Amino acid sequence: MSALDRTGTAHQHPVVEDIAHDPVLVDSPRERHLTPVNLLLVICAVAIAAVGQVLLRHGMRVAKESTVSGGGSLAVHAATSPYVLGGLCVFAMSAVLWLAALSRVPLSIAYPFNALGYIGILTASAVVLHEPVSARTWIGSAFVVVGLVMVVTSANSH
């Protein structure tokens, strides 16, 4: 069954008006749940963003070392760093996936998955970048994961 908006246009899903009185389609029940495909899309977007962040951090570390040892501008070294450029490209790909995810999953369900990106970045910071990570940070991160589990399980129970 289709619903009509104030202009008489038919829509498959119910239509409500936003604060500017523009028609907004209400998500279908399927879009409110985290299907396996939607879950994969969200996780891929978050994971790829985390990889991009690690590349950016490594590239900026290399750019800073080049600036200190050889002089020049940090901005120029960063703008010509393959790690920074690669990180930006990877991050842009994650943004496209994130937009696709948001077209299918409500933000209130998708956004908490960024916590997984935080865990991935934290792990990569310690393992790949050899940055120090305190026990307190790991414990706090465990609480973040517990919060994510609570959000996901409550989202699928509605």
Summary of the structure (lengths in Angstrom):
residues: 158
radius of gyration: 20.9
end to end distance: 22.5
largest distance: 68.2
contacts: 433
relative contact order: 0.13
helix: 69%
strand: 6%
